Amino acid sequence: MELFIYIFAALFSVINPLGAVPIFVGLTQDDSIVERSRISFWTAINVFIILIISFFIGQYILAFFGISIDALRIAGGLIIVNSGFALLTGKFSKTRGVNKKVANDAQKRNDIALTPLAIPMLAGPGSMSLLIALYQDSPEISQKVITCVAIAAVAVVIFLVMRSAHYLSRILGASGIVAISRIIGFIVIAIGIQYISSSVVNILSTISLK
């Protein structure tokens, strides 16, 4: 249970579906309730598939390019810290890779569940690198199963948040969403620093042994 809570909290903080609420509302403002539900469902499914693929296949991609897990953790930690600072400063929407041109193009298409909602808004490089590192830290099958369950739980939460996005937008307002995002941003920064510090310690210990 502790492992599940840790992975769920880390993924939820990095993905931060609440930060995607304003963009989702803007992209689906002219859609019916049924269409919004469909988009929310397929967004969650796409995020789940992307994260599962990253978890199980990511390490082989690293091996192919000769990238060490510590290097990945440092790179991923920097991305996560950057996202956290963006949340704290209220500029997170600008860092999700969805500029005005992409948003306008998305509004003209029927299906936005994969792009830009799933990628890059939710399943970004921060969550992917986090999962690749978790795979290395989860040698037992039971740990991998718990991670998959945590990913599924995050996908369910994403569906619920996206499904209620218009309602949340009216209840919380822009200031409420920003306040929650900034609290999450502090947690995200801590996660990123933890990944960077642990990787630096591992690299220094390896050098000292040599």
Buried (B, 14 or more C-beta within 10 A) or exposed (E): EEBEEEBBBBBBBBBBBBBBBBBBBBBBEEBEEEEBBBBBBBBBBBBBBBBBEBBBEBBEEBEEEEBBBBEBBBBBBBBBBBBBBBBBEBEBBEBBEBEEEBBEEBBEEEEBBBBBBBBBBBBBBBBBBBBBBBBBEBEEEEBBEBBBBBBBBBBEBBBEBBBBBBEBBEEBEEEEBBEBBBEBBEBBBBBBBBBBEBBBEBBEEEEEEE
